[in-house]
Amino acid sequence: MDLQSWDNVISIASNAVTALGVVGGVVFGGSKLKDYLDVKKNDVAFHTALALYDEITNTRAKYIQIRISLNYVMNTLDELYKNNINISPNLYFQIQEIGSNAFQNSMTIGNLFIKTNNFNIIFKGESFSKVQDIVSITNKISVNITNFFACAINSSKGKLISKEDLSELFQHYKDYEALTTEYLDKCSEIQKTKFEDFITFK
């Protein structure tokens, strides 16, 4: 075998070894990547479930702050009504901003609940029905907040506020009080459940 032939044999053998190494690396790398993604997915699932569990309790404080905002808006519009004054542009946009923030805060539990489903989280025992009740109430509260601020904005847009407007606004406020009271009752049921008894993973 001459030198050129031997060089060809060495090249072929070297290429074969390289190809096997690449294939092996892809297979091994793919396996490691899958393991890594599974670990990350489980980590996100755990933190999502924990965030939902904590948020159910933390939302009580959010609802108190929202109630303060509703009171502020009602008192402000009541003063405008008593003094027969149109709302200023700054105050009008301030009420819009308060309403937007209140609505966003009311949506957190619902968004986390959807996320738990995306990560195959399973609620243990009666936890699922309890969380469903919580989500149902928070959705109603979100609608109520939307209705309250729609009424506040529409009643003051380009016109004087009427007694009827204030009456409708007060009714939305009473509905909010009733819904948040119901929420507190359901929240206490969740608080009786330890986190380890709350969820598991597929």
C-alpha angles and dihedrals in degrees: 000000000000125000094262093052091048090050090053092052091050091049093050092048092047092050091049092052091048092050092050090049092051093048091047091048092051092050093045093041092049091052092049091047091053091049090049093049091048091053092048092047092051090047092052091045091053094048091045091053091046091048090052092047091051094041092058087063097036092052089071089071091045091054090052090054091047090051089054088052092050090050091050092052093046093048091047094051091044090056090050089051094049092049094041091234131148118236117261120239091245093052091044092056091042090059090048090053093047089051093049092051093047091051093049092050091050092056099059098093093047091050092049091048090055090048092053089058091051090056096047096248114169122208113222124234114322093350093097095056091044092052090046089055090050093049091047092053094046089052090053090048090051090053090047092052090049091051093047095053094040087056092046093049097042094046092055101037110116095331144070117274114252132213088246090056091054091047091054091046091052090051090055088050092052089049089052091052092051093048095047090049088054089048092054090053092052091044091057089057091057092047090061089063120082115228093244088056092045104069147001134188133245 
